[in-house]
Amino acid sequence: EVRNALTGIANRLAERARAHCWPPTADAGQALHDHVLHRCTSLLDDWVNIVTDLRQSSTHLEYQKEQGGGARLLFSFLDPELKDVGEKRRRFKANRSMRDVEPSVVLNIRRL
Protein backbone atom coordinates (compact mmCIF):
# COMPACT_ATOMS: atom_id res chain seq x y z
CA GLU A 1 0.00 0.00 0.00
CA VAL A 2 1.16 3.51 -0.80
CA ARG A 3 0.36 4.74 2.70
CA ASN A 4 2.82 2.25 4.24
CA ALA A 5 5.58 3.40 1.90
CA LEU A 6 4.87 7.01 2.83
CA THR A 7 5.05 6.12 6.52
CA GLY A 8 8.58 4.88 5.89
CA ILE A 9 9.46 8.22 4.29
CA ALA A 10 7.94 10.07 7.25
CA ASN A 11 10.15 8.02 9.59
CA ARG A 12 13.24 8.87 7.53
CA LEU A 13 12.39 12.59 7.64
CA ALA A 14 11.94 12.41 11.41
CA GLU A 15 15.28 10.63 11.82
CA ARG A 16 16.97 13.25 9.67
CA ALA A 17 15.44 16.00 11.82
CA ARG A 18 16.78 14.30 14.95
CA ALA A 19 20.27 14.16 13.43
CA HIS A 20 20.23 17.87 12.56
CA CYS A 21 18.71 19.22 15.77
CA TRP A 22 20.38 22.27 17.27
CA PRO A 23 21.54 22.35 19.99
CA PRO A 24 22.45 18.68 19.63
CA THR A 25 21.04 17.18 22.82
CA ALA A 26 19.28 13.85 23.12
CA ASP A 27 16.09 15.40 24.53
CA ALA A 28 15.90 18.14 21.89
CA GLY A 29 16.64 15.64 19.13
CA GLN A 30 13.90 13.29 20.31
CA ALA A 31 11.41 16.15 20.66
CA LEU A 32 12.15 17.33 17.11
CA HIS A 33 11.90 13.75 15.80
CA ASP A 34 8.51 13.30 17.47
CA HIS A 35 7.24 16.66 16.21
CA VAL A 36 8.25 15.99 12.59
CA LEU A 37 6.86 12.45 12.68
CA HIS A 38 3.55 13.67 14.10
CA ARG A 39 3.24 16.43 11.46
CA CYS A 40 4.02 13.99 8.63
CA THR A 41 1.68 11.24 9.80
CA SER A 42 -1.09 13.73 10.54
CA LEU A 43 -0.83 15.14 7.03
CA LEU A 44 -0.79 11.65 5.51
CA ASP A 45 -3.82 10.64 7.59
CA ASP A 46 -5.74 13.70 6.41
CA TRP A 47 -4.81 12.92 2.80
CA VAL A 48 -6.12 9.36 3.15
CA ASN A 49 -9.31 10.64 4.81
CA ILE A 50 -9.88 13.16 2.02
CA VAL A 51 -9.50 10.45 -0.61
CA THR A 52 -11.84 8.13 1.31
CA ASP A 53 -14.50 10.84 1.69
CA LEU A 54 -14.32 11.72 -2.00
CA ARG A 55 -14.57 8.09 -3.08
CA GLN A 56 -17.81 7.74 -1.12
CA SER A 57 -19.28 10.53 -3.24
CA SER A 58 -17.73 9.08 -6.45
CA THR A 59 -15.51 12.15 -6.84
CA HIS A 60 -11.93 11.72 -7.95
CA LEU A 61 -9.03 13.68 -6.54
CA GLU A 62 -6.73 15.78 -8.71
CA TYR A 63 -3.40 17.39 -7.93
CA GLN A 64 -4.68 20.79 -9.04
CA LYS A 65 -7.66 22.14 -10.94
CA GLU A 66 -7.86 20.12 -14.17
CA GLN A 67 -10.49 19.75 -16.85
CA GLY A 68 -11.71 16.47 -15.38
CA GLY A 69 -13.99 18.14 -12.88
CA GLY A 70 -12.60 16.31 -9.85
CA ALA A 71 -11.78 17.78 -6.47
CA ARG A 72 -8.28 19.20 -6.23
CA LEU A 73 -5.85 18.48 -3.45
CA LEU A 74 -3.58 21.54 -3.58
CA PHE A 75 -4.58 25.15 -3.15
CA SER A 76 -2.52 28.31 -3.31
CA PHE A 77 -2.29 30.27 -0.07
CA LEU A 78 -4.57 33.07 -1.28
CA ASP A 79 -7.10 30.90 -3.10
CA PRO A 80 -10.62 32.20 -2.41
CA GLU A 81 -11.96 28.61 -2.43
CA LEU A 82 -10.07 27.83 0.79
CA LYS A 83 -12.83 29.35 2.90
CA ASP A 84 -15.31 26.83 1.47
CA VAL A 85 -13.34 23.62 2.01
CA GLY A 86 -13.05 21.72 5.27
CA GLU A 87 -10.23 22.09 7.78
CA LYS A 88 -8.49 18.92 6.55
CA ARG A 89 -8.38 20.16 2.97
CA ARG A 90 -7.12 23.61 4.04
CA ARG A 91 -3.90 21.95 5.17
CA PHE A 92 -2.94 21.23 1.56
CA LYS A 93 -1.59 24.61 0.50
CA ALA A 94 1.50 24.91 -1.63
CA ASN A 95 3.33 27.49 -3.66
CA ARG A 96 3.57 26.54 -7.31
CA SER A 97 6.45 28.66 -8.48
CA MET A 98 9.89 29.54 -7.19
CA ARG A 99 8.77 33.16 -7.58
CA ASP A 100 6.33 32.38 -4.76
CA VAL A 101 8.94 30.68 -2.58
CA GLU A 102 12.12 32.74 -2.88
CA PRO A 103 12.28 36.32 -1.62
CA SER A 104 12.84 39.06 -4.16
CA VAL A 105 16.43 40.10 -4.74
CA VAL A 106 17.58 43.47 -5.99
CA LEU A 107 20.26 43.26 -8.66
CA ASN A 108 22.33 46.30 -9.52
CA ILE A 109 24.10 45.98 -12.84
CA ARG A 110 27.30 48.00 -13.28
CA ARG A 111 29.69 48.20 -16.11
CA LEU A 112 33.21 47.34 -15.09
PyRosetta script that sets phi, psi and omega in degrees:
from pyrosetta import init, pose_from_sequence

init()
pose = pose_from_sequence("EVRNALTGIANRLAERARAHCWPPTADAGQALHDHVLHRCTSLLDDWVNIVTDLRQSSTHLEYQKEQGGGARLLFSFLDPELKDVGEKRRRFKANRSMRDVEPSVVLNIRRL")
pose.set_psi(1, 144.8)
pose.set_omega(1, -178.9)
pose.set_phi(2, -63.0)
pose.set_psi(2, -39.0)
pose.set_omega(2, -177.6)
pose.set_phi(3, -59.9)
pose.set_psi(3, -39.4)
pose.set_omega(3, 178.9)
pose.set_phi(4, -65.2)
pose.set_psi(4, -40.0)
pose.set_omega(4, 177.6)
pose.set_phi(5, -64.1)
pose.set_psi(5, -39.2)
pose.set_omega(5, 179.6)
pose.set_phi(6, -69.9)
pose.set_psi(6, -29.9)
pose.set_omega(6, 174.9)
pose.set_phi(7, -63.4)
pose.set_psi(7, -39.4)
pose.set_omega(7, 176.4)
pose.set_phi(8, -61.6)
pose.set_psi(8, -39.5)
pose.set_omega(8, 177.7)
pose.set_phi(9, -67.2)
pose.set_psi(9, -40.1)
pose.set_omega(9, 177.8)
pose.set_phi(10, -60.7)
pose.set_psi(10, -40.5)
pose.set_omega(10, 177.6)
pose.set_phi(11, -63.8)
pose.set_psi(11, -40.3)
pose.set_omega(11, 178.6)
pose.set_phi(12, -65.2)
pose.set_psi(12, -40.7)
pose.set_omega(12, 177.4)
pose.set_phi(13, -62.5)
pose.set_psi(13, -41.5)
pose.set_omega(13, 179.6)
pose.set_phi(14, -65.2)
pose.set_psi(14, -40.2)
pose.set_omega(14, 177.5)
pose.set_phi(15, -65.1)
pose.set_psi(15, -39.4)
pose.set_omega(15, 178.2)
pose.set_phi(16, -64.3)
pose.set_psi(16, -40.2)
pose.set_omega(16, 177.9)
pose.set_phi(17, -61.9)
pose.set_psi(17, -42.0)
pose.set_omega(17, 178.8)
pose.set_phi(18, -59.8)
pose.set_psi(18, -42.1)
pose.set_omega(18, -177.1)
pose.set_phi(19, -69.3)
pose.set_psi(19, -21.8)
pose.set_omega(19, -176.6)
pose.set_phi(20, -111.7)
pose.set_psi(20, 17.6)
pose.set_omega(20, -179.7)
pose.set_phi(21, -68.6)
pose.set_psi(21, 140.9)
pose.set_omega(21, 176.5)
pose.set_phi(22, -131.5)
pose.set_psi(22, 129.1)
pose.set_omega(22, -1.5)
pose.set_phi(23, -71.4)
pose.set_psi(23, 150.6)
pose.set_omega(23, -174.0)
pose.set_phi(24, -77.4)
pose.set_psi(24, 77.9)
pose.set_omega(24, 175.1)
pose.set_phi(25, -115.3)
pose.set_psi(25, 155.6)
pose.set_omega(25, -177.6)
pose.set_phi(26, -61.7)
pose.set_psi(26, -43.0)
pose.set_omega(26, -178.6)
pose.set_phi(27, -66.1)
pose.set_psi(27, -44.5)
pose.set_omega(27, 179.7)
pose.set_phi(28, -66.2)
pose.set_psi(28, -39.6)
pose.set_omega(28, 178.2)
pose.set_phi(29, -62.7)
pose.set_psi(29, -44.0)
pose.set_omega(29, 179.2)
pose.set_phi(30, -66.1)
pose.set_psi(30, -41.0)
pose.set_omega(30, 179.4)
pose.set_phi(31, -62.8)
pose.set_psi(31, -42.1)
pose.set_omega(31, 178.9)
pose.set_phi(32, -67.1)
pose.set_psi(32, -42.1)
pose.set_omega(32, 176.0)
pose.set_phi(33, -55.5)
pose.set_psi(33, -50.2)
pose.set_omega(33, -177.6)
pose.set_phi(34, -63.3)
pose.set_psi(34, -40.4)
pose.set_omega(34, 179.9)
pose.set_phi(35, -63.8)
pose.set_psi(35, -48.1)
pose.set_omega(35, -179.4)
pose.set_phi(36, -64.0)
pose.set_psi(36, -43.8)
pose.set_omega(36, 179.8)
pose.set_phi(37, -62.1)
pose.set_psi(37, -42.8)
pose.set_omega(37, 179.0)
pose.set_phi(38, -63.3)
pose.set_psi(38, -44.5)
pose.set_omega(38, 179.4)
pose.set_phi(39, -61.5)
pose.set_psi(39, -44.2)
pose.set_omega(39, -179.1)
pose.set_phi(40, -65.1)
pose.set_psi(40, -49.0)
pose.set_omega(40, -176.9)
pose.set_phi(41, -68.2)
pose.set_psi(41, -34.6)
pose.set_omega(41, 177.2)
pose.set_phi(42, -64.0)
pose.set_psi(42, -42.9)
pose.set_omega(42, 177.9)
pose.set_phi(43, -65.7)
pose.set_psi(43, -42.3)
pose.set_omega(43, 177.6)
pose.set_phi(44, -63.9)
pose.set_psi(44, -41.0)
pose.set_omega(44, 178.5)
pose.set_phi(45, -62.4)
pose.set_psi(45, -43.1)
pose.set_omega(45, 178.4)
pose.set_phi(46, -63.4)
pose.set_psi(46, -38.8)
pose.set_omega(46, 178.4)
pose.set_phi(47, -61.5)
pose.set_psi(47, -46.8)
pose.set_omega(47, 178.6)
pose.set_phi(48, -62.0)
pose.set_psi(48, -42.2)
pose.set_omega(48, 180.0)
pose.set_phi(49, -65.2)
pose.set_psi(49, -37.9)
pose.set_omega(49, 177.1)
pose.set_phi(50, -62.7)
pose.set_psi(50, -46.8)
pose.set_omega(50, 179.5)
pose.set_phi(51, -61.5)
pose.set_psi(51, -43.8)
pose.set_omega(51, -179.7)
pose.set_phi(52, -62.0)
pose.set_psi(52, -45.9)
pose.set_omega(52, 179.1)
pose.set_phi(53, -61.4)
pose.set_psi(53, -41.9)
pose.set_omega(53, -179.3)
pose.set_phi(54, -69.0)
pose.set_psi(54, -36.3)
pose.set_omega(54, 178.3)
pose.set_phi(55, -62.9)
pose.set_psi(55, -36.1)
pose.set_omega(55, 179.6)
pose.set_phi(56, -63.9)
pose.set_psi(56, -27.9)
pose.set_omega(56, 177.7)
pose.set_phi(57, -100.2)
pose.set_psi(57, 14.3)
pose.set_omega(57, -179.8)
pose.set_phi(58, 56.2)
pose.set_psi(58, 35.2)
pose.set_omega(58, 176.8)
pose.set_phi(59, -107.7)
pose.set_psi(59, 134.4)
pose.set_omega(59, 178.6)
pose.set_phi(60, -93.6)
pose.set_psi(60, 157.0)
pose.set_omega(60, -177.3)
pose.set_phi(61, -101.6)
pose.set_psi(61, 135.7)
pose.set_omega(61, 178.2)
pose.set_phi(62, -119.3)
pose.set_psi(62, 155.3)
pose.set_omega(62, 178.3)
pose.set_phi(63, -63.5)
pose.set_psi(63, -46.6)
pose.set_omega(63, 177.4)
pose.set_phi(64, -143.3)
pose.set_psi(64, -177.1)
pose.set_omega(64, -177.9)
pose.set_phi(65, -67.4)
pose.set_psi(65, 115.3)
pose.set_omega(65, -179.7)
pose.set_phi(66, -117.3)
pose.set_psi(66, -178.4)
pose.set_omega(66, 179.8)
pose.set_phi(67, -85.1)
pose.set_psi(67, 1.0)
pose.set_omega(67, -178.7)
pose.set_phi(68, -79.2)
pose.set_psi(68, -13.9)
pose.set_omega(68, 178.2)
pose.set_phi(69, 81.3)
pose.set_psi(69, 9.0)
pose.set_omega(69, 178.7)
pose.set_phi(70, -80.3)
pose.set_psi(70, 175.7)
pose.set_omega(70, 176.4)
pose.set_phi(71, -81.1)
pose.set_psi(71, 138.7)
pose.set_omega(71, -179.8)
pose.set_phi(72, -94.2)
pose.set_psi(72, 152.2)
pose.set_omega(72, 179.8)
pose.set_phi(73, -88.2)
pose.set_psi(73, -46.7)
pose.set_omega(73, -173.8)
pose.set_phi(74, -96.5)
pose.set_psi(74, 140.5)
pose.set_omega(74, 176.6)
pose.set_phi(75, -126.8)
pose.set_psi(75, 151.6)
pose.set_omega(75, 171.5)
pose.set_phi(76, -79.1)
pose.set_psi(76, 161.6)
pose.set_omega(76, -174.6)
pose.set_phi(77, -62.9)
pose.set_psi(77, -30.5)
pose.set_omega(77, -177.4)
pose.set_phi(78, -104.2)
pose.set_psi(78, 15.3)
pose.set_omega(78, -178.0)
pose.set_phi(79, -64.2)
pose.set_psi(79, 126.0)
pose.set_omega(79, -179.8)
pose.set_phi(80, -65.5)
pose.set_psi(80, -20.2)
pose.set_omega(80, 179.6)
pose.set_phi(81, -72.8)
pose.set_psi(81, -14.5)
pose.set_omega(81, -178.1)
pose.set_phi(82, -59.4)
pose.set_psi(82, -32.7)
pose.set_omega(82, -177.8)
pose.set_phi(83, -69.2)
pose.set_psi(83, -18.6)
pose.set_omega(83, -176.5)
pose.set_phi(84, -99.6)
pose.set_psi(84, -4.7)
pose.set_omega(84, 179.7)
pose.set_phi(85, -100.7)
pose.set_psi(85, 161.3)
pose.set_omega(85, -178.8)
pose.set_phi(86, -69.9)
pose.set_psi(86, 169.3)
pose.set_omega(86, -177.5)
pose.set_phi(87, -59.3)
pose.set_psi(87, -40.0)
pose.set_omega(87, 179.3)
pose.set_phi(88, -60.8)
pose.set_psi(88, -44.9)
pose.set_omega(88, -176.9)
pose.set_phi(89, -71.9)
pose.set_psi(89, -25.7)
pose.set_omega(89, 177.8)
pose.set_phi(90, -66.8)
pose.set_psi(90, -18.6)
pose.set_omega(90, 179.4)
pose.set_phi(91, -70.3)
pose.set_psi(91, -18.9)
pose.set_omega(91, -173.8)
pose.set_phi(92, -96.4)
pose.set_psi(92, 71.0)
pose.set_omega(92, 177.0)
pose.set_phi(93, -112.4)
pose.set_psi(93, 139.8)
pose.set_omega(93, -179.1)
pose.set_phi(94, -153.1)
pose.set_psi(94, 143.2)
pose.set_omega(94, 171.3)
pose.set_phi(95, -75.7)
pose.set_psi(95, 148.2)
pose.set_omega(95, -175.1)
pose.set_phi(96, -110.0)
pose.set_psi(96, -5.1)
pose.set_omega(96, -174.5)
pose.set_phi(97, -142.3)
pose.set_psi(97, 147.3)
pose.set_omega(97, 176.8)
pose.set_phi(98, -63.4)
pose.set_psi(98, -23.8)
pose.set_omega(98, 175.4)
pose.set_phi(99, -63.3)
pose.set_psi(99, -27.4)
pose.set_omega(99, 179.6)
pose.set_phi(100, -84.1)
pose.set_psi(100, -18.2)
pose.set_omega(100, -172.9)
pose.set_phi(101, -99.3)
pose.set_psi(101, -48.0)
pose.set_omega(101, -176.2)
pose.set_phi(102, -82.6)
pose.set_psi(102, 142.5)
pose.set_omega(102, 175.8)
pose.set_phi(103, -70.1)
pose.set_psi(103, 157.0)
pose.set_omega(103, 177.6)
pose.set_phi(104, -68.6)
pose.set_psi(104, 148.3)
pose.set_omega(104, -179.9)
pose.set_phi(105, -128.5)
pose.set_psi(105, 133.5)
pose.set_omega(105, 178.1)
pose.set_phi(106, -89.1)
pose.set_psi(106, 127.6)
pose.set_omega(106, 176.0)
pose.set_phi(107, -112.5)
pose.set_psi(107, 127.5)
pose.set_omega(107, 174.1)
pose.set_phi(108, -108.6)
pose.set_psi(108, 118.9)
pose.set_omega(108, -178.6)
pose.set_phi(109, -95.0)
pose.set_psi(109, 127.7)
pose.set_omega(109, 176.8)
pose.set_phi(110, -126.9)
pose.set_psi(110, 150.6)
pose.set_omega(110, 174.6)
pose.set_phi(111, -89.7)
pose.set_psi(111, 132.7)
pose.set_omega(111, -179.0)
pose.set_phi(112, -90.6)
pose.dump_pdb("model.pdb")
